[in-house]
Amino acid sequence: MKQISTEELNEECKRHICLRTDNIQKTTLLLEQKGNINNYSVYPDNSIRIYECLDNVRMISKLLSSNGVIIDEISVQGENLETYFENLIGGRKNV
């Protein structure tokens, strides 16, 4: 059985842009200075979760690529609590 704290659960379910690039430092610098994005976290697996501009993925992609950053992954992720638990137990068909 998987056990996680309330904070971990909220973090798992919170909608965000998941971003992986070839240069974390340059990416975060561009996000802050040119994209005016400050609500993000860098994870140990070198992914970046951006918690704002969820409807503006293209702007982020264009900003990074036009400044020489190679994007390996960019997608909107996160789910509501009900969907999280459904996926945890194997989907709606098992409910």
N, C-alpha and C positions, 0 to 999 in steps of 0.2 A: 504494500500500500504506500502510495506517495504522500508525504507530508510536507506541506509548505506553510510558511507564515502568511498572515494577512497581507503584509507588505509585498511578499513575493507573489502572491496571488494577484494583487492589484497591478503589479509590474507586468506580469504575464498577460493580463487581459487588456491593459491600456493600449489604445490605438496609437500607432507610431509609424514612422517611416524607418525601415531597416535599411541601412546603408553600409556597404563594404567597398573600400577603395584601395588603391595601391599606396596611398600615403595619408595616414590618419592625421598627422600633425598639420599638413597643408590643408586637408579637408576641413578640420575644425577651425583653422584660422580663416579660411574662406567663408565658412558658414557664419562665423561671428562678424567678420569685418565687412564682407561684401553682401552677405545674405541677410544680415541683421537677425540671425537665428541664434538664440542663447539657450533654449530649452531642449537640451540633448544630453545623452549619456554615452560614454565610451565603455564598452564591455571587454572583459579579458580575452574574448575570442576575436578581438579587433573589429567588431561590428559597432556601428554607431546607431543609436535609436534617437530619432528626432521626434519630439512631441508637439511640434507646431507646424504650420504650413502643410497639413496633411492633404489639402486639396491643390497643392502647388508643387507636385513632384517634378514636373517638367522644368520649372524655374530652377530647382536645386540641381537637376541633371545638367541643364544648360550652363549654370554657374560653374559647376565643377569641371565639366568637359572643356569649356572655353578657357579655363585656366590650367589646362594640362593634367588634370587628375583623371585617372582611369577608373571608371566605375565597374566593379565586379558584380554588384547586386544593388538594386534599389526597388523596394516594394513597400506598400502599406500593409501593415500587419496588426494583429491584436483582435480580440473578440470579446463579446459580452460574456458575462459569467455563465449564463445558461449554455451557450455554445461551447465554452471551455470545458464544462463538466460533461457535456454530451460527447465531445471528442475524447475526453479522458476515459470514458467507459465504453467507447467503441462506436459512437454515433447514435443517432436518434432511433435507429431500428432496434437497438438493444434496450431502450427505455421501457 
